[in-house]
């Protein structure tokens, strides 16, 4: 169990590694670039969420990073669900989760780069 947790932590520190591995393996098996990209995005989102929350906590000296991401995801899900209800009269839960999860990938990807750069710059200037 400890090896599994350690592996997850290492992969969350550099989320491009699981993205590349999953994309490469899925593409080699199925020969479908689009499906490989979607699967790699979906799996990497989990690693990005934990990585961004850790970077947020490190940069801002808080313990609120994970909860902030969770609140943002819930608010975005509520907004998109409300829009779906207005447009179609009902909510397609599967489509809603997929959209929120893919938006989480985009948002946490950008946040990862920004927080990593901020953390790197503050580390260099502090030395």
Secondary structure, 3 states (H helix, E strand, C coil): CHHHHHHHHHHHHCHHHHHHHHHHHHHHHHCCHHHHHHHHHHHHHHHHHHHHHHHHHHHHCCCCHHHHHHHHHHHHHHHHHHHHHHHHCCCCHHHHHHHHHHHHHHHHHHHHHHHHHHHHHHHHHHC
